[in-house]
Amino acid sequence: MKRLLVVWHSRTGAARQMARALVRGARSAAVALELADRLHVTLRRARLVEPADLLAADGYLFCAPENLASLSGEMKECFDRCYYPVLDQLQGRPYALAISAGTDGAGAARQAERICTGWRLRAAAPALVERNGAQTPEAILAPKAVPAAALARCEELGGLLAATLLAGEE
């Protein structure tokens, strides 16, 4: 049994929708490969993730918004809390990132990639950054509805991680 952990945080709903799409994609890929019974997907909010959750997983999808050119506080706190307890114990495991952003997203992606590099995780794909164009305080703080095309890209990324984990299981 392979275990995929999807860790998310969302302020306005966009990253939550993206995380759920990552899960759908992972599960759909496992079904398509006829290996659904070989993949367990866990969706967990960042503040609830413990080092044991990371150690128990074979691969990771991290999904968070960019706030002020950086990872959201809750996601960063998750990494801060879990970083040293799992250091030197996760190397080689695959991961991918999905970032919800207004107009950029590169800062949050770069920050998460550096953390994952420190853990010696293996990037399965480039960071997926979905931009909603929000620039005013009102637009930034407003609840978000992620477009279907963006959710489809998240599903593809989830499927890629599932396929990566399940490679060789047939």
Helices and strands as residue ranges (DSSP letters): E 2-8, H 14-32, G 36-38, E 39-45, G 46-48, H 51-56, E 59-67, E 70-71, H 73-86, E 94-101, H 106-118, E 122-123, E 128-131, H 137-141, H 148-166
